Amino acid sequence: MGTEIQFVQYLHQMRDYNDQHPTTKGLILLGYLERDFIRFYRAGKVEEGIRFVKENLTRSRDLLNKLSSEEKQLQLSALVDVLAFEGMQNHAEIYEFVQLRNDYHHWLDKLPVTTERYQPLVVQIIRDFAAIAQPNALTYSAHLESTLDVLYYTNAHLHDHLTVKKVLAHVNQRCNPETVRRAFSQEMHMSIRDYINAKKIQEAEHMLLATDHTIRVIAAELSFYDAADFSKRFKKETGQTPLEYRQENTRRA
């Protein structure tokens, strides 16, 4: 594992990456850094993986500084989801992974994430999940790599006009599109389209409670067709209109 070339080591050679805005580059880099770490994690080389993460985060500090606290927070939440997913996929008893995932989401949602805090938080999250994982190595599979690629790319582009075609155009540089679709459905038990929609609605829920943006502004920021389209899809997913969701959850808070 230690002698393999990691993706983040040659990411800067990709024109599509270098042409991106610094904020987007930061999100993409963090996504692939976490994806590379998973390869260490599955091989049972947690400490080696942590060293890899620390080295690359230190090297990428300038890009990390370009991200807002909320963007760094969302990236940490994505890491939590991936590690929880790893645990639930590879263990008979999954409650501890579900509980730890939920605890972290509640905690991170209220925590300002600075650049100085980011690296220690990454290490803490990794070690907490590793502590409840069985010590035997997890088998690395190529089809899961394409699934992780879809997850990270989607998380990095939630505010863009994101389509299955765009996601596949990114992943298909290395994989057959039908193989990617099939592998994703097998791993996630949903289609790529449904995952994109679920993540956009999840981000919308966060924005409804964390900001005072209007429904129209949130719809525009998340690249829905218009406010009516956003409201219709939000209600289909949650059973409430965006306004109902905001009012009910604001009262509870």
N, C-alpha and C positions, 0 to 999 in steps of 0.2 A: 504493500500500500504506500509506504513512504517514498518509494522510487517512482511511482506513477506521476505523470504530469497532471496536475489538477486544473480544472477549467478556469479558475480565476487567474492562473498564471499566464494564460494566453488570451484572456478576455480583451485586453487592450489592443490586440491585433485585429479585432473585428471592426470593420468599418461601421456597421450598423450600430455598434455600441458607442464608438468614439464620436459619432455624429449626434448623439443624444444630448439633451439638456443635462447639466450637472446633477440636478435633482433626480431625473430619471436614471441617469447612470448610477447614482448612489443606490437606488432601489434595486436595480438589476444586479449590481455587484453583490449587494447583501444577499439577494436571493440565490445567486449561484454559489456564494461562499457557504451558505447554509446547506445547499444541495451537496456540495463537495464534502462538507462535514459529515453528512449522513453516511457517506461511504466508510469513513472511519468508524462511525457509531455502529454500523451493521457488522463490521469486522471485530467489534469488541475493543477497539483501540481508542477509548474515550479520551485519555489524557493526551495522546498524540494528536487527536482531532482538535482538542482544546488549544494546544500549542499552535496548530495550523490556523485556527480561527483568530487567535490573539495576534499572530504575526501579520495576517492580512488586514485585520481591523486597524492595527497601528499604521500600516502602510497606506491605508485608505482613509485616514482621519480627515483629510480635506473634503472628500466627498461626503463623509458622514456628517460633517458640519453643515453641508448644504441642505440636509433634511430637517424638517420641522420635528418638534417633539412628538407630534401626532403620527408622523410618518415612521419615525423610529419605533414608536409604540406598536403600530400596526405590524411592522416587520417582526418584532419580538412575539407578537401574538401568532403570527404565521409559523414561527419556529416552534412555539408551544403546540400548535395544531399538528405539525409534522411529527414531532416526538411522541405526542399522544397517539397519533395514528399508527406509528411504528409499534408502540406497546400493545395497542388493541389488536393489531394484525397478527402479532406473534406470541401472544400469551392467552392462556385459557381464562385466567381471572383478570378482567379488564377494569374493575371498579376503581382501583387506585389511580389508573391512568386518566380515567374520566374525571375523577375528583380533583386530581392535580391540575388537569387542563382547565377545569371550571374555576378553581381557586386562582390560578394565574390570570385568567381573563378578567375576573372581577378586580384583582389587584392592579393589573396593568392599566385598566380602564381609568383608574383614578391617579395614576402615577406620572408626573412629568418626567420624560426620559431625555436627559441631556447626553451629549457626546461622551462626557466623562463616565456617566452611569451605564452606557450601552454595553461596553465590553464586560464589566462585572456581572451585569444582568444576564447576558448570553451564557456566561460560564455557570452562573447559579442555576439557570433553567436546565442546562445540559446535565449538570451534576444531580439535580433533583430527580430528573427522569431516569438517569442512569442508575440511581440508587434503588429504584423499584423495578428495574428491568432485570431479567435473568442474565447471568454472566455469559451464557453461551453466545457465540457469534451468530449474527443474523445473516442469512444468505442474501447477497447482492444480486438483483435481477435487472436486466436491461429494460424490461417493459415497465418496471416501477420507476426507472430513471425518466422515461418519457412522461409518466404521470406527474412526477415531481416537477418536471419542466413546465407542464401545463399549470400546475398549482402556483408556482413562483411567478410565471409570466402574467397570469391573471391577477395575482395580488399586486404586482408592480404596475398594472395598467387599469385599475378599477375606475379611474376617472376619465379614461379614454372611451371612445366608441369601440367597444370590445365585441368582436364576433368570433364564432367558432372558426371561420375562415382565417381570420387574423392570427388566432392562437395556433392553428395548424400550420400556417405559413411560417411561423417561428419554429415550431417543433419539427416540422417536416424537413428541415435542413439536414437532419440526421436520421429520421425515422419515416417509414411508410405511414401515410395519413390514416388508413384504415386500421393499421396495427395500433396506432396511438389511440384512436377512438375506442377500439375494443379493449385495450389494456386499461384505459381510464375507467371505462364502465365496470370492468371486473374489479378493479381496486377500490373505486369510490362508490360503486352501486348507484351511480347516476350518470347522466350524459354530461359532456363538456358544456353544452348549452345551459343545462340546469344548474351546473356548478357556477358558471358565470353569473347567472341571474341571482342565485342564492347569495353569492359574495357581494354583489351590488346592493341587494336588499339589506344585508347585514351592515354594510358601510352606511347605507341610508339611515338605518336605525341609530347608528352611532351619531351621525350628523344631526339627526332630529333632536337628540337629547343633549349633545355637546355644543351645539351652535344655535343661534337664533335666526338662521337662514330661512327664508320662505320656502314653501314647497316648490315653487317655480325655480328658485335658485339651486336648490338641491338637485332637482331633476336635470338642470343644465350642467351642473358640476359633475354629475355622474353619467352624463351623455345619454340620458333617455331622450326619446323623440320629443316629448313635451311633458308638461305637468300632468295632463290627463293620462298619458301612457304610463308615467311613473306611478300615479295613484292607483291605476288599475292593476298593475303588476305587483305593487306593494300589498294591496288588499288580497290579491290571490294567494300570495305567499304567507301573509301574517293573519289574515282574517279581519284586519282593520285598515282604515284609510291612514295615510301618513299623519293627518291632523289628529285623528282619534288616538293613534299610537303615542304621539307627543303629549297630548293632554292627559291621557291615563297614566303614563309613566312619569310625567312631571309631578302629578299629584302624589304618586307613591314616594317619590324622592323627598 
